[in-house]
Amino acid sequence: MSPGFVSYFIDGQYYTNLQRDLGVFFDLRRFLVESQEWLVGKTSQSLELVHSLYYDALPPLENGNREFYQKRLGYFNFLKTIPGVRVREGRVVRNRDSSGNVWYQQKQVDLLLGLDIAEECSKGFLTHLVLVAGDSDFCPAVEFASKRGVQTLLVHGLKGAPNSNYSDQLWTLADQRLEIDLDFASRVKKEDA
């Protein structure tokens, strides 16, 4: 059997939420290796990693958050040093309602991820994609991949988890599902965390 080709599409906010819910910091390199080995075991096909795309946005640099901003920027820069990992950045906008309440909202990240899935699947060589996300906004991208014969592995948190819950529709559309539990988290845990 000829090898397949796999790419990862990681919603950075969701990936962070998985860690928050489990109380464990992941080593992204180990996370990629363990999940790919899991997928190979399920498909009985060797898979060559094309690349891993990580989607997130830096917080706006405002008074009082310089330290947090620098920490996030440092993390993005670290991710860029991992062979095969590319960081795709959206942006964060500051909103204010009529009562003066301020909140921040990520923009363009989900759309970038969905467009990249469509582009990669349209090239005709990808056999598998790994989606680390939980949002139903990604359902059209998974359907697009499926129509092109690309198998989707959904990597998700525990059902009902406060930060890493997932859409039932997205779960149903995926061909394979890997639930990140404490056992998996212990295998991909950052050693110095």
C-alpha positions as CSV (number, residue, x, y, z in Angstrom):
1,M,0.0,0.0,0.0
2,S,1.4,3.4,-1.0
3,P,1.9,6.0,1.8
4,G,-0.7,8.6,2.4
5,F,-0.2,12.3,3.1
6,V,-1.5,14.2,6.1
7,S,-1.7,17.8,7.2
8,Y,-2.7,19.2,10.5
9,F,-5.0,22.2,11.0
10,I,-4.9,23.4,14.5
11,D,-7.2,26.0,16.0
12,G,-4.7,27.5,18.5
13,Q,-7.4,28.8,20.8
14,Y,-9.0,25.4,20.9
15,Y,-5.6,23.7,21.5
16,T,-5.0,26.1,24.4
17,N,-8.4,25.2,25.8
18,L,-7.7,21.5,25.6
19,Q,-4.7,22.1,27.8
20,R,-6.6,24.3,30.2
21,D,-9.4,21.8,30.7
22,L,-6.9,19.0,31.4
23,G,-4.5,21.1,33.5
24,V,-1.6,20.0,31.3
25,F,0.8,21.9,29.0
26,F,1.4,20.0,25.8
27,D,4.6,19.7,23.8
28,L,3.3,20.3,20.3
29,R,6.0,18.1,18.7
30,R,4.9,15.2,20.9
31,F,1.2,16.0,20.3
32,L,1.8,15.7,16.6
33,V,3.7,12.5,16.8
34,E,1.3,10.7,19.2
35,S,-1.8,11.7,17.2
36,Q,-0.2,10.7,13.9
37,E,0.8,7.3,15.4
38,W,-2.8,6.9,16.6
39,L,-4.1,7.7,13.1
40,V,-1.7,5.3,11.4
41,G,-2.8,2.6,13.8
42,K,-6.4,3.2,12.8
43,T,-5.8,3.4,9.1
44,S,-3.1,0.7,8.7
45,Q,-1.4,3.0,6.2
46,S,1.9,4.9,6.6
47,L,1.4,8.6,6.5
48,E,3.9,11.3,5.5
49,L,3.4,14.6,7.3
50,V,3.1,17.4,4.8
51,H,2.9,20.2,7.4
52,S,1.1,21.4,10.5
53,L,-0.7,24.8,10.3
54,Y,-1.4,26.5,13.6
55,Y,-4.0,29.3,13.6
56,D,-4.3,32.0,16.3
57,A,-4.1,35.7,16.8
58,L,-1.9,37.9,19.0
59,P,-3.8,40.0,21.6
60,P,-3.8,43.7,20.9
61,L,-0.8,45.4,22.6
62,E,-2.5,47.7,25.1
63,N,-1.7,49.2,28.4
64,G,-1.3,46.6,31.1
65,N,-0.9,43.5,28.8
66,R,2.6,43.9,27.5
67,E,3.8,40.9,29.5
68,F,1.0,38.7,28.1
69,Y,1.6,40.0,24.6
70,Q,5.3,39.2,24.8
71,K,4.6,35.8,26.1
72,R,2.2,35.0,23.3
73,L,4.6,36.5,20.7
74,G,7.4,34.3,22.1
75,Y,5.2,31.2,21.9
76,F,4.3,32.0,18.2
77,N,8.0,32.5,17.5
78,F,8.9,29.2,19.2
79,L,6.2,27.4,17.1
80,K,7.9,28.7,13.9
81,T,11.1,27.0,14.9
82,I,9.5,23.5,14.8
83,P,10.2,21.9,11.4
84,G,7.0,21.7,9.4
85,V,4.9,24.0,11.6
86,R,3.6,27.2,10.1
87,V,1.8,29.8,12.1
88,R,-1.2,31.5,10.4
89,E,-2.3,34.7,12.2
90,G,-5.6,36.4,12.3
91,R,-6.2,39.4,14.4
92,V,-8.0,40.4,17.6
93,V,-10.4,43.4,17.7
94,R,-11.5,45.4,20.7
95,N,-15.3,45.9,20.9
96,R,-17.3,48.1,23.2
97,D,-21.1,47.9,23.8
98,S,-23.4,50.9,24.5
99,S,-22.8,50.4,28.3
100,G,-19.1,50.8,27.9
101,N,-18.2,47.1,28.4
102,V,-15.2,46.0,26.5
103,W,-14.5,42.6,25.1
104,Y,-12.0,41.1,22.5
105,Q,-12.9,39.0,19.6
106,Q,-10.7,36.9,17.3
107,K,-11.2,37.6,13.6
108,Q,-10.2,35.8,10.4
109,V,-8.7,32.7,12.2
110,D,-11.6,30.3,11.4
111,L,-11.9,31.5,7.8
112,L,-8.1,31.2,7.2
113,L,-8.3,27.6,8.6
114,G,-11.2,26.7,6.4
115,L,-9.7,28.2,3.3
116,D,-6.4,26.4,3.9
117,I,-8.3,23.1,4.2
118,A,-10.1,23.7,0.9
119,E,-6.8,24.7,-0.8
120,E,-4.9,21.7,0.4
121,C,-7.6,19.3,-0.4
122,S,-8.0,20.8,-3.9
123,K,-4.3,20.0,-4.7
124,G,-5.2,16.3,-5.0
125,F,-2.4,14.7,-3.0
126,L,-3.7,14.9,0.6
127,T,-5.2,11.7,1.8
128,H,-5.8,12.7,5.5
129,L,-6.3,15.8,7.5
130,V,-6.2,16.2,11.2
131,L,-8.4,19.0,12.6
132,V,-7.8,20.1,16.1
133,A,-11.0,22.1,16.7
134,G,-14.5,21.9,18.0
135,D,-16.4,24.7,16.3
136,S,-19.3,23.9,13.9
137,D,-18.0,26.7,11.6
138,F,-15.5,24.1,10.3
139,C,-18.2,21.7,9.1
140,P,-18.3,23.1,5.5
141,A,-14.5,22.6,5.3
142,V,-14.8,19.0,6.5
143,E,-17.6,18.3,4.0
144,F,-15.4,19.8,1.2
145,A,-12.5,17.5,2.2
146,S,-14.8,14.5,2.3
147,K,-16.1,15.2,-1.3
148,R,-12.5,15.1,-2.5
149,G,-11.8,11.8,-0.8
150,V,-9.7,13.2,2.1
151,Q,-10.3,11.5,5.4
152,T,-10.7,13.7,8.5
153,L,-9.5,13.0,12.0
154,L,-11.1,15.3,14.5
155,V,-9.0,15.8,17.6
156,H,-11.3,17.0,20.4
157,G,-11.7,17.5,24.1
158,L,-14.0,15.7,26.5
159,K,-17.7,16.0,25.9
160,G,-19.1,18.8,28.0
161,A,-15.7,20.1,28.9
162,P,-16.0,23.8,29.9
163,N,-13.5,25.1,27.3
164,S,-12.9,22.3,24.8
165,N,-16.4,21.0,24.1
166,Y,-17.1,20.2,20.5
167,S,-19.9,20.5,18.0
168,D,-21.9,17.2,17.6
169,Q,-22.3,18.0,13.9
170,L,-18.5,18.4,13.4
171,W,-18.0,15.1,15.4
172,T,-20.4,13.3,13.1
173,L,-18.8,14.6,9.9
174,A,-15.3,13.4,10.9
175,D,-14.2,10.0,9.7
176,Q,-12.1,9.3,12.8
177,R,-12.2,10.9,16.2
178,L,-9.5,11.2,18.9
179,E,-10.6,12.3,22.3
180,I,-7.9,14.0,24.2
181,D,-8.1,12.6,27.7
182,L,-5.7,12.5,30.7
183,D,-4.0,9.4,29.4
184,F,-3.2,11.0,26.0
185,A,-2.3,14.3,27.7
186,S,0.2,12.5,30.0
187,R,2.0,11.2,26.9
188,V,2.3,14.6,25.2
189,K,3.0,16.6,28.4
190,K,5.7,19.2,28.3
191,E,8.6,18.0,30.5
192,D,9.5,21.3,32.0
193,A,5.9,22.4,32.7
